[in-house]
């Protein structure tokens, strides 16, 4: 959320949390200005920290973005029973 507030200039943000039989899925979508995914490592720590936390939880992290097209981040973590 901090990155969206500071960098995206989004008018709308959607946060979803969904549970399936196997996974818990977090999605964060904004309609901001987006960015070039290839330049993630050159920025700050926010997205890097999210990715590292997903990996520590044995989860998957996916980011979809392009300049002028907003951003969608999805984190999927397996449920423990």
mmCIF file of the N, C-alpha and C atoms, coordinates in Angstrom:
data_MODEL
# 
_entry.id   MODEL 
# 
loop_
_atom_site.group_PDB 
_atom_site.id 
_atom_site.type_symbol 
_atom_site.label_atom_id 
_atom_site.label_alt_id 
_atom_site.label_comp_id 
_atom_site.label_asym_id 
_atom_site.label_entity_id 
_atom_site.label_seq_id 
_atom_site.pdbx_PDB_ins_code 
_atom_site.Cartn_x 
_atom_site.Cartn_y 
_atom_site.Cartn_z 
_atom_site.occupancy 
_atom_site.B_iso_or_equiv 
_atom_site.pdbx_formal_charge 
_atom_site.auth_seq_id 
_atom_site.auth_comp_id 
_atom_site.auth_asym_id 
_atom_site.auth_atom_id 
_atom_site.pdbx_PDB_model_num 
ATOM 1   N N  . UNK A 1 1  ? 0.825  -1.190  0.000   1.00 0.00 ? 1  UNK A N  1 
ATOM 2   C CA . UNK A 1 1  ? 0.000  0.000   0.000   1.00 0.00 ? 1  UNK A CA 1 
ATOM 3   C C  . UNK A 1 1  ? 0.871  1.256   0.000   1.00 0.00 ? 1  UNK A C  1 
ATOM 4   N N  . UNK A 1 2  ? 1.973  1.193   0.711   1.00 0.00 ? 2  UNK A N  1 
ATOM 5   C CA . UNK A 1 2  ? 2.860  2.355   0.753   1.00 0.00 ? 2  UNK A CA 1 
ATOM 6   C C  . UNK A 1 2  ? 3.384  2.689   -0.645  1.00 0.00 ? 2  UNK A C  1 
ATOM 7   N N  . UNK A 1 3  ? 3.775  1.663   -1.405  1.00 0.00 ? 3  UNK A N  1 
ATOM 8   C CA . UNK A 1 3  ? 4.259  1.910   -2.770  1.00 0.00 ? 3  UNK A CA 1 
ATOM 9   C C  . UNK A 1 3  ? 3.166  2.526   -3.639  1.00 0.00 ? 3  UNK A C  1 
ATOM 10  N N  . UNK A 1 4  ? 1.934  2.049   -3.482  1.00 0.00 ? 4  UNK A N  1 
ATOM 11  C CA . UNK A 1 4  ? 0.832  2.594   -4.268  1.00 0.00 ? 4  UNK A CA 1 
ATOM 12  C C  . UNK A 1 4  ? 0.638  4.070   -3.937  1.00 0.00 ? 4  UNK A C  1 
ATOM 13  N N  . UNK A 1 5  ? 0.645  4.388   -2.649  1.00 0.00 ? 5  UNK A N  1 
ATOM 14  C CA . UNK A 1 5  ? 0.469  5.782   -2.235  1.00 0.00 ? 5  UNK A CA 1 
ATOM 15  C C  . UNK A 1 5  ? 1.610  6.670   -2.714  1.00 0.00 ? 5  UNK A C  1 
ATOM 16  N N  . UNK A 1 6  ? 2.817  6.178   -2.636  1.00 0.00 ? 6  UNK A N  1 
ATOM 17  C CA . UNK A 1 6  ? 3.988  7.001   -2.949  1.00 0.00 ? 6  UNK A CA 1 
ATOM 18  C C  . UNK A 1 6  ? 4.298  7.111   -4.431  1.00 0.00 ? 6  UNK A C  1 
ATOM 19  N N  . UNK A 1 7  ? 4.015  6.037   -5.199  1.00 0.00 ? 7  UNK A N  1 
ATOM 20  C CA . UNK A 1 7  ? 4.525  5.993   -6.571  1.00 0.00 ? 7  UNK A CA 1 
ATOM 21  C C  . UNK A 1 7  ? 3.475  5.829   -7.669  1.00 0.00 ? 7  UNK A C  1 
ATOM 22  N N  . UNK A 1 8  ? 2.389  5.131   -7.402  1.00 0.00 ? 8  UNK A N  1 
ATOM 23  C CA . UNK A 1 8  ? 1.477  4.738   -8.479  1.00 0.00 ? 8  UNK A CA 1 
ATOM 24  C C  . UNK A 1 8  ? 0.533  5.836   -8.939  1.00 0.00 ? 8  UNK A C  1 
ATOM 25  N N  . UNK A 1 9  ? 0.204  6.778   -8.036  1.00 0.00 ? 9  UNK A N  1 
ATOM 26  C CA . UNK A 1 9  ? -0.783 7.805   -8.362  1.00 0.00 ? 9  UNK A CA 1 
ATOM 27  C C  . UNK A 1 9  ? -2.105 7.168   -8.798  1.00 0.00 ? 9  UNK A C  1 
ATOM 28  N N  . UNK A 1 10 ? -2.484 6.100   -8.119  1.00 0.00 ? 10 UNK A N  1 
ATOM 29  C CA . UNK A 1 10 ? -3.708 5.362   -8.447  1.00 0.00 ? 10 UNK A CA 1 
ATOM 30  C C  . UNK A 1 10 ? -4.939 6.074   -7.905  1.00 0.00 ? 10 UNK A C  1 
ATOM 31  N N  . UNK A 1 11 ? -6.033 5.919   -8.619  1.00 0.00 ? 11 UNK A N  1 
ATOM 32  C CA . UNK A 1 11 ? -7.318 6.421   -8.149  1.00 0.00 ? 11 UNK A CA 1 
ATOM 33  C C  . UNK A 1 11 ? -8.103 5.317   -7.452  1.00 0.00 ? 11 UNK A C  1 
ATOM 34  N N  . UNK A 1 12 ? -7.841 4.076   -7.822  1.00 0.00 ? 12 UNK A N  1 
ATOM 35  C CA . UNK A 1 12 ? -8.546 2.929   -7.248  1.00 0.00 ? 12 UNK A CA 1 
ATOM 36  C C  . UNK A 1 12 ? -7.565 1.824   -6.889  1.00 0.00 ? 12 UNK A C  1 
ATOM 37  N N  . UNK A 1 13 ? -7.823 1.196   -5.740  1.00 0.00 ? 13 UNK A N  1 
ATOM 38  C CA . UNK A 1 13 ? -7.020 0.067   -5.272  1.00 0.00 ? 13 UNK A CA 1 
ATOM 39  C C  . UNK A 1 13 ? -7.988 -1.008  -4.806  1.00 0.00 ? 13 UNK A C  1 
ATOM 40  N N  . UNK A 1 14 ? -7.690 -2.237  -5.175  1.00 0.00 ? 14 UNK A N  1 
ATOM 41  C CA . UNK A 1 14 ? -8.515 -3.363  -4.751  1.00 0.00 ? 14 UNK A CA 1 
ATOM 42  C C  . UNK A 1 14 ? -7.628 -4.372  -4.042  1.00 0.00 ? 14 UNK A C  1 
ATOM 43  N N  . UNK A 1 15 ? -8.068 -4.824  -2.868  1.00 0.00 ? 15 UNK A N  1 
ATOM 44  C CA . UNK A 1 15 ? -7.337 -5.846  -2.124  1.00 0.00 ? 15 UNK A CA 1 
ATOM 45  C C  . UNK A 1 15 ? -8.281 -7.018  -1.927  1.00 0.00 ? 15 UNK A C  1 
ATOM 46  N N  . UNK A 1 16 ? -7.827 -8.189  -2.316  1.00 0.00 ? 16 UNK A N  1 
ATOM 47  C CA . UNK A 1 16 ? -8.657 -9.381  -2.169  1.00 0.00 ? 16 UNK A CA 1 
ATOM 48  C C  . UNK A 1 16 ? -7.919 -10.469 -1.405  1.00 0.00 ? 16 UNK A C  1 
ATOM 49  N N  . UNK A 1 17 ? -8.659 -11.214 -0.615  1.00 0.00 ? 17 UNK A N  1 
ATOM 50  C CA . UNK A 1 17 ? -8.104 -12.354 0.112   1.00 0.00 ? 17 UNK A CA 1 
ATOM 51  C C  . UNK A 1 17 ? -9.075 -13.511 -0.086  1.00 0.00 ? 17 UNK A C  1 
ATOM 52  N N  . UNK A 1 18 ? -8.574 -14.579 -0.676  1.00 0.00 ? 18 UNK A N  1 
ATOM 53  C CA . UNK A 1 18 ? -9.422 -15.712 -1.041  1.00 0.00 ? 18 UNK A CA 1 
ATOM 54  C C  . UNK A 1 18 ? -8.806 -16.998 -0.495  1.00 0.00 ? 18 UNK A C  1 
ATOM 55  N N  . UNK A 1 19 ? -9.651 -17.856 -0.016  1.00 0.00 ? 19 UNK A N  1 
ATOM 56  C CA . UNK A 1 19 ? -9.194 -19.148 0.494   1.00 0.00 ? 19 UNK A CA 1 
ATOM 57  C C  . UNK A 1 19 ? -9.821 -20.253 -0.339  1.00 0.00 ? 19 UNK A C  1 
ATOM 58  N N  . UNK A 1 20 ? -8.985 -21.160 -0.832  1.00 0.00 ? 20 UNK A N  1 
ATOM 59  C CA . UNK A 1 20 ? -9.465 -22.351 -1.516  1.00 0.00 ? 20 UNK A CA 1 
ATOM 60  C C  . UNK A 1 20 ? -9.113 -23.554 -0.649  1.00 0.00 ? 20 UNK A C  1 
ATOM 61  N N  . UNK A 1 21 ? -9.404 -24.716 -1.116  1.00 0.00 ? 21 UNK A N  1 
ATOM 62  C CA . UNK A 1 21 ? -9.066 -25.918 -0.328  1.00 0.00 ? 21 UNK A CA 1 
ATOM 63  C C  . UNK A 1 21 ? -7.559 -26.080 -0.127  1.00 0.00 ? 21 UNK A C  1 
ATOM 64  N N  . UNK A 1 22 ? -6.793 -25.633 -1.119  1.00 0.00 ? 22 UNK A N  1 
ATOM 65  C CA . UNK A 1 22 ? -5.341 -25.817 -1.054  1.00 0.00 ? 22 UNK A CA 1 
ATOM 66  C C  . UNK A 1 22 ? -4.556 -24.554 -0.697  1.00 0.00 ? 22 UNK A C  1 
ATOM 67  N N  . UNK A 1 23 ? -5.102 -23.371 -1.001  1.00 0.00 ? 23 UNK A N  1 
ATOM 68  C CA . UNK A 1 23 ? -4.308 -22.143 -0.921  1.00 0.00 ? 23 UNK A CA 1 
ATOM 69  C C  . UNK A 1 23 ? -5.050 -20.983 -0.275  1.00 0.00 ? 23 UNK A C  1 
ATOM 70  N N  . UNK A 1 24 ? -4.258 -19.994 0.123   1.00 0.00 ? 24 UNK A N  1 
ATOM 71  C CA . UNK A 1 24 ? -4.761 -18.674 0.466   1.00 0.00 ? 24 UNK A CA 1 
ATOM 72  C C  . UNK A 1 24 ? -4.115 -17.722 -0.540  1.00 0.00 ? 24 UNK A C  1 
ATOM 73  N N  . UNK A 1 25 ? -4.948 -16.889 -1.173  1.00 0.00 ? 25 UNK A N  1 
ATOM 74  C CA . UNK A 1 25 ? -4.471 -16.026 -2.253  1.00 0.00 ? 25 UNK A CA 1 
ATOM 75  C C  . UNK A 1 25 ? -4.762 -14.568 -1.920  1.00 0.00 ? 25 UNK A C  1 
ATOM 76  N N  . UNK A 1 26 ? -3.718 -13.761 -1.907  1.00 0.00 ? 26 UNK A N  1 
ATOM 77  C CA . UNK A 1 26 ? -3.827 -12.325 -1.693  1.00 0.00 ? 26 UNK A CA 1 
ATOM 78  C C  . UNK A 1 26 ? -3.586 -11.636 -3.030  1.00 0.00 ? 26 UNK A C  1 
ATOM 79  N N  . UNK A 1 27 ? -4.496 -10.732 -3.409  1.00 0.00 ? 27 UNK A N  1 
ATOM 80  C CA . UNK A 1 27 ? -4.281 -9.946  -4.623  1.00 0.00 ? 27 UNK A CA 1 
ATOM 81  C C  . UNK A 1 27 ? -4.416 -8.465  -4.289  1.00 0.00 ? 27 UNK A C  1 
ATOM 82  N N  . UNK A 1 28 ? -3.537 -7.683  -4.869  1.00 0.00 ? 28 UNK A N  1 
ATOM 83  C CA . UNK A 1 28 ? -3.571 -6.222  -4.733  1.00 0.00 ? 28 UNK A CA 1 
ATOM 84  C C  . UNK A 1 28 ? -3.495 -5.664  -6.151  1.00 0.00 ? 28 UNK A C  1 
ATOM 85  N N  . UNK A 1 29 ? -4.511 -4.894  -6.528  1.00 0.00 ? 29 UNK A N  1 
ATOM 86  C CA . UNK A 1 29 ? -4.587 -4.345  -7.880  1.00 0.00 ? 29 UNK A CA 1 
ATOM 87  C C  . UNK A 1 29 ? -4.808 -2.842  -7.794  1.00 0.00 ? 29 UNK A C  1 
ATOM 88  N N  . UNK A 1 30 ? -4.096 -2.089  -8.635  1.00 0.00 ? 30 UNK A N  1 
ATOM 89  C CA . UNK A 1 30 ? -4.328 -0.655  -8.694  1.00 0.00 ? 30 UNK A CA 1 
ATOM 90  C C  . UNK A 1 30 ? -4.408 -0.200  -10.148 1.00 0.00 ? 30 UNK A C  1 
ATOM 91  N N  . UNK A 1 31 ? -4.996 0.967   -10.342 1.00 0.00 ? 31 UNK A N  1 
ATOM 92  C CA . UNK A 1 31 ? -5.112 1.539   -11.681 1.00 0.00 ? 31 UNK A CA 1 
ATOM 93  C C  . UNK A 1 31 ? -4.122 2.688   -11.870 1.00 0.00 ? 31 UNK A C  1 
ATOM 94  N N  . UNK A 1 32 ? -3.012 2.596   -11.197 1.00 0.00 ? 32 UNK A N  1 
ATOM 95  C CA . UNK A 1 32 ? -1.990 3.645   -11.262 1.00 0.00 ? 32 UNK A CA 1 
ATOM 96  C C  . UNK A 1 32 ? -1.194 3.612   -12.547 1.00 0.00 ? 32 UNK A C  1 
ATOM 97  N N  . UNK A 1 33 ? -0.075 4.290   -12.501 1.00 0.00 ? 33 UNK A N  1 
ATOM 98  C CA . UNK A 1 33 ? 0.700  4.452   -13.725 1.00 0.00 ? 33 UNK A CA 1 
ATOM 99  C C  . UNK A 1 33 ? 1.550  3.241   -14.095 1.00 0.00 ? 33 UNK A C  1 
ATOM 100 N N  . UNK A 1 34 ? 1.648  2.241   -13.228 1.00 0.00 ? 34 UNK A N  1 
ATOM 101 C CA . UNK A 1 34 ? 2.405  1.038   -13.557 1.00 0.00 ? 34 UNK A CA 1 
ATOM 102 C C  . UNK A 1 34 ? 3.894  1.309   -13.686 1.00 0.00 ? 34 UNK A C  1 
ATOM 103 N N  . UNK A 1 35 ? 4.638  0.271   -14.053 1.00 0.00 ? 35 UNK A N  1 
ATOM 104 C CA . UNK A 1 35 ? 6.086  0.411   -14.196 1.00 0.00 ? 35 UNK A CA 1 
ATOM 105 C C  . UNK A 1 35 ? 6.631  -0.765  -14.992 1.00 0.00 ? 35 UNK A C  1 
ATOM 106 N N  . UNK A 1 36 ? 7.885  -0.654  -15.376 1.00 0.00 ? 36 UNK A N  1 
ATOM 107 C CA . UNK A 1 36 ? 8.573  -1.708  -16.107 1.00 0.00 ? 36 UNK A CA 1 
ATOM 108 C C  . UNK A 1 36 ? 9.054  -2.751  -15.104 1.00 0.00 ? 36 UNK A C  1 
ATOM 109 N N  . UNK A 1 37 ? 8.539  -3.955  -15.184 1.00 0.00 ? 37 UNK A N  1 
ATOM 110 C CA . UNK A 1 37 ? 8.869  -5.016  -14.231 1.00 0.00 ? 37 UNK A CA 1 
ATOM 111 C C  . UNK A 1 37 ? 10.365 -5.327  -14.225 1.00 0.00 ? 37 UNK A C  1 
ATOM 112 N N  . UNK A 1 38 ? 11.034 -5.142  -15.338 1.00 0.00 ? 38 UNK A N  1 
ATOM 113 C CA . UNK A 1 38 ? 12.468 -5.437  -15.428 1.00 0.00 ? 38 UNK A CA 1 
ATOM 114 C C  . UNK A 1 38 ? 13.308 -4.527  -14.534 1.00 0.00 ? 38 UNK A C  1 
ATOM 115 N N  . UNK A 1 39 ? 12.726 -3.426  -14.072 1.00 0.00 ? 39 UNK A N  1 
ATOM 116 C CA . UNK A 1 39 ? 13.469 -2.465  -13.255 1.00 0.00 ? 39 UNK A CA 1 
ATOM 117 C C  . UNK A 1 39 ? 13.127 -2.561  -11.768 1.00 0.00 ? 39 UNK A C  1 
ATOM 118 N N  . UNK A 1 40 ? 12.474 -3.633  -11.332 1.00 0.00 ? 40 UNK A N  1 
ATOM 119 C CA . UNK A 1 40 ? 12.092 -3.791  -9.927  1.00 0.00 ? 40 UNK A CA 1 
ATOM 120 C C  . UNK A 1 40 ? 13.312 -3.745  -9.012  1.00 0.00 ? 40 UNK A C  1 
ATOM 121 N N  . UNK A 1 41 ? 14.371 -4.459  -9.369  1.00 0.00 ? 41 UNK A N  1 
ATOM 122 C CA . UNK A 1 41 ? 15.545 -4.553  -8.501  1.00 0.00 ? 41 UNK A CA 1 
ATOM 123 C C  . UNK A 1 41 ? 16.266 -3.224  -8.331  1.00 0.00 ? 41 UNK A C  1 
ATOM 124 N N  . UNK A 1 42 ? 15.985 -2.251  -9.179  1.00 0.00 ? 42 UNK A N  1 
ATOM 125 C CA . UNK A 1 42 ? 16.652 -0.958  -9.085  1.00 0.00 ? 42 UNK A CA 1 
ATOM 126 C C  . UNK A 1 42 ? 15.935 -0.014  -8.128  1.00 0.00 ? 42 UNK A C  1 
ATOM 127 N N  . UNK A 1 43 ? 14.775 -0.416  -7.648  1.00 0.00 ? 43 UNK A N  1 
ATOM 128 C CA . UNK A 1 43 ? 13.977 0.462   -6.791  1.00 0.00 ? 43 UNK A CA 1 
ATOM 129 C C  . UNK A 1 43 ? 14.230 0.208   -5.324  1.00 0.00 ? 43 UNK A C  1 
ATOM 130 N N  . UNK A 1 44 ? 13.189 0.460   -4.521  1.00 0.00 ? 44 UNK A N  1 
ATOM 131 C CA . UNK A 1 44 ? 13.293 0.297   -3.079  1.00 0.00 ? 44 UNK A CA 1 
ATOM 132 C C  . UNK A 1 44 ? 13.101 -1.148  -2.645  1.00 0.00 ? 44 UNK A C  1 
ATOM 133 N N  . UNK A 1 45 ? 12.745 -1.306  -1.380  1.00 0.00 ? 45 UNK A N  1 
ATOM 134 C CA . UNK A 1 45 ? 12.663 -2.636  -0.793  1.00 0.00 ? 45 UNK A CA 1 
ATOM 135 C C  . UNK A 1 45 ? 11.252 -3.206  -0.704  1.00 0.00 ? 45 UNK A C  1 
ATOM 136 N N  . UNK A 1 46 ? 10.209 -2.415  -0.915  1.00 0.00 ? 46 UNK A N  1 
ATOM 137 C CA . UNK A 1 46 ? 8.840  -2.867  -0.718  1.00 0.00 ? 46 UNK A CA 1 
ATOM 138 C C  . UNK A 1 46 ? 8.486  -4.130  -1.482  1.00 0.00 ? 46 UNK A C  1 
ATOM 139 N N  . UNK A 1 47 ? 8.669  -4.133  -2.797  1.00 0.00 ? 47 UNK A N  1 
ATOM 140 C CA . UNK A 1 47 ? 8.330  -5.300  -3.604  1.00 0.00 ? 47 UNK A CA 1 
ATOM 141 C C  . UNK A 1 47 ? 9.280  -6.459  -3.345  1.00 0.00 ? 47 UNK A C  1 
ATOM 142 N N  . UNK A 1 48 ? 10.536 -6.145  -3.124  1.00 0.00 ? 48 UNK A N  1 
ATOM 143 C CA . UNK A 1 48 ? 11.515 -7.188  -2.812  1.00 0.00 ? 48 UNK A CA 1 
ATOM 144 C C  . UNK A 1 48 ? 11.156 -7.890  -1.509  1.00 0.00 ? 48 UNK A C  1 
ATOM 145 N N  . UNK A 1 49 ? 10.757 -7.129  -0.496  1.00 0.00 ? 49 UNK A N  1 
ATOM 146 C CA . UNK A 1 49 ? 10.359 -7.723  0.782   1.00 0.00 ? 49 UNK A CA 1 
ATOM 147 C C  . UNK A 1 49 ? 9.128  -8.608  0.628   1.00 0.00 ? 49 UNK A C  1 
ATOM 148 N N  . UNK A 1 50 ? 8.152  -8.168  -0.180  1.00 0.00 ? 50 UNK A N  1 
ATOM 149 C CA . UNK A 1 50 ? 6.962  -8.992  -0.407  1.00 0.00 ? 50 UNK A CA 1 
ATOM 150 C C  . UNK A 1 50 ? 7.339  -10.327 -1.038  1.00 0.00 ? 50 UNK A C  1 
ATOM 151 N N  . UNK A 1 51 ? 8.212  -10.281 -2.024  1.00 0.00 ? 51 UNK A N  1 
ATOM 152 C CA . UNK A 1 51 ? 8.644  -11.505 -2.703  1.00 0.00 ? 51 UNK A CA 1 
ATOM 153 C C  . UNK A 1 51 ? 9.363  -12.430 -1.729  1.00 0.00 ? 51 UNK A C  1 
ATOM 154 N N  . UNK A 1 52 ? 10.273 -11.886 -0.932  1.00 0.00 ? 52 UNK A N  1 
ATOM 155 C CA . UNK A 1 52 ? 11.027 -12.700 0.024   1.00 0.00 ? 52 UNK A CA 1 
ATOM 156 C C  . UNK A 1 52 ? 10.104 -13.341 1.062   1.00 0.00 ? 52 UNK A C  1 
ATOM 157 N N  . UNK A 1 53 ? 9.109  -12.609 1.531   1.00 0.00 ? 53 UNK A N  1 
ATOM 158 C CA . UNK A 1 53 ? 8.163  -13.154 2.516   1.00 0.00 ? 53 UNK A CA 1 
ATOM 159 C C  . UNK A 1 53 ? 7.322  -14.268 1.909   1.00 0.00 ? 53 UNK A C  1 
ATOM 160 N N  . UNK A 1 54 ? 6.919  -14.104 0.662   1.00 0.00 ? 54 UNK A N  1 
ATOM 161 C CA . UNK A 1 54 ? 6.163  -15.171 -0.011  1.00 0.00 ? 54 UNK A CA 1 
ATOM 162 C C  . UNK A 1 54 ? 7.014  -16.435 -0.125  1.00 0.00 ? 54 UNK A C  1 
ATOM 163 N N  . UNK A 1 55 ? 8.270  -16.271 -0.481  1.00 0.00 ? 55 UNK A N  1 
ATOM 164 C CA . UNK A 1 55 ? 9.176  -17.419 -0.615  1.00 0.00 ? 55 UNK A CA 1 
ATOM 165 C C  . UNK A 1 55 ? 9.393  -18.084 0.737   1.00 0.00 ? 55 UNK A C  1 
ATOM 166 N N  . UNK A 1 56 ? 9.562  -17.298 1.808   1.00 0.00 ? 56 UNK A N  1 
ATOM 167 C CA . UNK A 1 56 ? 9.745  -17.860 3.147   1.00 0.00 ? 56 UNK A CA 1 
ATOM 168 C C  . UNK A 1 56 ? 8.541  -18.684 3.584   1.00 0.00 ? 56 UNK A C  1 
ATOM 169 N N  . UNK A 1 57 ? 7.352  -18.335 3.093   1.00 0.00 ? 57 UNK A N  1 
ATOM 170 C CA . UNK A 1 57 ? 6.130  -19.058 3.442   1.00 0.00 ? 57 UNK A CA 1 
ATOM 171 C C  . UNK A 1 57 ? 5.851  -20.178 2.430   1.00 0.00 ? 57 UNK A C  1 
ATOM 172 N N  . UNK A 1 58 ? 6.858  -20.518 1.610   1.00 0.00 ? 58 UNK A N  1 
ATOM 173 C CA . UNK A 1 58 ? 6.718  -21.520 0.554   1.00 0.00 ? 58 UNK A CA 1 
ATOM 174 C C  . UNK A 1 58 ? 5.591  -21.157 -0.413  1.00 0.00 ? 58 UNK A C  1 
ATOM 175 N N  . UNK A 1 59 ? 5.457  -19.875 -0.675  1.00 0.00 ? 59 UNK A N  1 
ATOM 176 C CA . UNK A 1 59 ? 4.412  -19.397 -1.562  1.00 0.00 ? 59 UNK A CA 1 
ATOM 177 C C  . UNK A 1 59 ? 4.947  -18.950 -2.905  1.00 0.00 ? 59 UNK A C  1 
ATOM 178 N N  . UNK A 1 60 ? 4.027  -18.478 -3.720  1.00 0.00 ? 60 UNK A N  1 
ATOM 179 C CA . UNK A 1 60 ? 4.355  -17.966 -5.047  1.00 0.00 ? 60 UNK A CA 1 
ATOM 180 C C  . UNK A 1 60 ? 3.978  -16.496 -5.103  1.00 0.00 ? 60 UNK A C  1 
ATOM 181 N N  . UNK A 1 61 ? 4.790  -15.722 -5.795  1.00 0.00 ? 61 UNK A N  1 
ATOM 182 C CA . UNK A 1 61 ? 4.620  -14.278 -5.922  1.00 0.00 ? 61 UNK A CA 1 
ATOM 183 C C  . UNK A 1 61 ? 4.593  -13.952 -7.410  1.00 0.00 ? 61 UNK A C  1 
ATOM 184 N N  . UNK A 1 62 ? 3.588  -13.229 -7.836  1.00 0.00 ? 62 UNK A N  1 
ATOM 185 C CA . UNK A 1 62 ? 3.508  -12.838 -9.245  1.00 0.00 ? 62 UNK A CA 1 
ATOM 186 C C  . UNK A 1 62 ? 3.135  -11.369 -9.323  1.00 0.00 ? 62 UNK A C  1 
ATOM 187 N N  . UNK A 1 63 ? 3.812  -10.654 -10.192 1.00 0.00 ? 63 UNK A N  1 
ATOM 188 C CA . UNK A 1 63 ? 3.517  -9.243  -10.394 1.00 0.00 ? 63 UNK A CA 1 
ATOM 189 C C  . UNK A 1 63 ? 3.312  -8.995  -11.885 1.00 0.00 ? 63 UNK A C  1 
ATOM 190 N N  . UNK A 1 64 ? 2.255  -8.273  -12.191 1.00 0.00 ? 64 UNK A N  1 
ATOM 191 C CA . UNK A 1 64 ? 1.944  -7.905  -13.562 1.00 0.00 ? 64 UNK A CA 1 
ATOM 192 C C  . UNK A 1 64 ? 1.816  -6.387  -13.602 1.00 0.00 ? 64 UNK A C  1 
ATOM 193 N N  . UNK A 1 65 ? 2.601  -5.747  -14.456 1.00 0.00 ? 65 UNK A N  1 
ATOM 194 C CA . UNK A 1 65 ? 2.551  -4.297  -14.563 1.00 0.00 ? 65 UNK A CA 1 
ATOM 195 C C  . UNK A 1 65 ? 3.187  -3.873  -15.871 1.00 0.00 ? 65 UNK A C  1 
ATOM 196 N N  . UNK A 1 66 ? 2.790  -2.705  -16.310 1.00 0.00 ? 66 UNK A N  1 
ATOM 197 C CA . UNK A 1 66 ? 3.408  -2.072  -17.475 1.00 0.00 ? 66 UNK A CA 1 
ATOM 198 C C  . UNK A 1 66 ? 3.167  -0.572  -17.345 1.00 0.00 ? 66 UNK A C  1 
ATOM 199 N N  . UNK A 1 67 ? 4.083  0.230   -17.870 1.00 0.00 ? 67 UNK A N  1 
ATOM 200 C CA . UNK A 1 67 ? 3.883  1.678   -17.793 1.00 0.00 ? 67 UNK A CA 1 
ATOM 201 C C  . UNK A 1 67 ? 2.514  2.077   -18.358 1.00 0.00 ? 67 UNK A C  1 
ATOM 202 N N  . UNK A 1 68 ? 1.758  2.833   -17.562 1.00 0.00 ? 68 UNK A N  1 
ATOM 203 C CA . UNK A 1 68 ? 0.446  3.305   -17.964 1.00 0.00 ? 68 UNK A CA 1 
ATOM 204 C C  . UNK A 1 68 ? -0.681 2.300   -17.803 1.00 0.00 ? 68 UNK A C  1 
ATOM 205 N N  . UNK A 1 69 ? -0.388 1.118   -17.267 1.00 0.00 ? 69 UNK A N  1 
ATOM 206 C CA . UNK A 1 69 ? -1.399 0.054   -17.226 1.00 0.00 ? 69 UNK A CA 1 
ATOM 207 C C  . UNK A 1 69 ? -1.726 -0.450  -15.830 1.00 0.00 ? 69 UNK A C  1 
ATOM 208 N N  . UNK A 1 70 ? -1.281 0.213   -14.775 1.00 0.00 ? 70 UNK A N  1 
ATOM 209 C CA . UNK A 1 70 ? -1.572 -0.259  -13.423 1.00 0.00 ? 70 UNK A CA 1 
ATOM 210 C C  . UNK A 1 70 ? -0.725 -1.461  -13.042 1.00 0.00 ? 70 UNK A C  1 
ATOM 211 N N  . UNK A 1 71 ? -1.018 -2.005  -11.863 1.00 0.00 ? 71 UNK A N  1 
ATOM 212 C CA . UNK A 1 71 ? -0.226 -3.115  -11.324 1.00 0.00 ? 71 UNK A CA 1 
ATOM 213 C C  . UNK A 1 71 ? -1.130 -4.110  -10.622 1.00 0.00 ? 71 UNK A C  1 
ATOM 214 N N  . UNK A 1 72 ? -0.794 -5.387  -10.758 1.00 0.00 ? 72 UNK A N  1 
ATOM 215 C CA . UNK A 1 72 ? -1.474 -6.440  -10.007 1.00 0.00 ? 72 UNK A CA 1 
ATOM 216 C C  . UNK A 1 72 ? -0.409 -7.324  -9.376  1.00 0.00 ? 72 UNK A C  1 
ATOM 217 N N  . UNK A 1 73 ? -0.543 -7.524  -8.080  1.00 0.00 ? 73 UNK A N  1 
ATOM 218 C CA . UNK A 1 73 ? 0.358  -8.398  -7.324  1.00 0.00 ? 73 UNK A CA 1 
ATOM 219 C C  . UNK A 1 73 ? -0.479 -9.522  -6.750  1.00 0.00 ? 73 UNK A C  1 
ATOM 220 N N  . UNK A 1 74 ? 0.013  -10.739 -6.900  1.00 0.00 ? 74 UNK A N  1 
ATOM 221 C CA . UNK A 1 74 ? -0.681 -11.910 -6.374  1.00 0.00 ? 74 UNK A CA 1 
ATOM 222 C C  . UNK A 1 74 ? 0.306  -12.747 -5.579  1.00 0.00 ? 74 UNK A C  1 
ATOM 223 N N  . UNK A 1 75 ? -0.117 -13.115 -4.367  1.00 0.00 ? 75 UNK A N  1 
ATOM 224 C CA . UNK A 1 75 ? 0.692  -13.993 -3.516  1.00 0.00 ? 75 UNK A CA 1 
ATOM 225 C C  . UNK A 1 75 ? -0.172 -15.187 -3.163  1.00 0.00 ? 75 UNK A C  1 
ATOM 226 N N  . UNK A 1 76 ? 0.332  -16.377 -3.466  1.00 0.00 ? 76 UNK A N  1 
ATOM 227 C CA . UNK A 1 76 ? -0.396 -17.610 -3.187  1.00 0.00 ? 76 UNK A CA 1 
ATOM 228 C C  . UNK A 1 76 ? 0.422  -18.450 -2.225  1.00 0.00 ? 76 UNK A C  1 
ATOM 229 N N  . UNK A 1 77 ? -0.202 -18.841 -1.108  1.00 0.00 ? 77 UNK A N  1 
ATOM 230 C CA . UNK A 1 77 ? 0.465  -19.641 -0.086  1.00 0.00 ? 77 UNK A CA 1 
ATOM 231 C C  . UNK A 1 77 ? -0.401 -20.870 0.186   1.00 0.00 ? 77 UNK A C  1 
ATOM 232 N N  . UNK A 1 78 ? 0.245  -22.039 0.263   1.00 0.00 ? 78 UNK A N  1 
ATOM 233 C CA . UNK A 1 78 ? -0.488 -23.265 0.547   1.00 0.00 ? 78 UNK A CA 1 
ATOM 234 C C  . UNK A 1 78 ? -1.028 -23.269 1.970   1.00 0.00 ? 78 UNK A C  1 
ATOM 235 N N  . UNK A 1 79 ? -2.238 -23.815 2.112   1.00 0.00 ? 79 UNK A N  1 
ATOM 236 C CA . UNK A 1 79 ? -2.862 -23.922 3.435   1.00 0.00 ? 79 UNK A CA 1 
ATOM 237 C C  . UNK A 1 79 ? -2.223 -25.055 4.213   1.00 0.00 ? 79 UNK A C  1 
ATOM 238 N N  . UNK A 1 80 ? -2.086 -24.858 5.497   1.00 0.00 ? 80 UNK A N  1 
ATOM 239 C CA . UNK A 1 80 ? -1.593 -25.906 6.390   1.00 0.00 ? 80 UNK A CA 1 
ATOM 240 C C  . UNK A 1 80 ? -2.783 -26.444 7.148   1.00 0.00 ? 80 UNK A C  1 
ATOM 241 N N  . UNK A 1 81 ? -2.887 -27.748 7.217   1.00 0.00 ? 81 UNK A N  1 
ATOM 242 C CA . UNK A 1 81 ? -4.017 -28.341 7.933   1.00 0.00 ? 81 UNK A CA 1 
ATOM 243 C C  . UNK A 1 81 ? -3.563 -29.114 9.133   1.00 0.00 ? 81 UNK A C  1 
# 
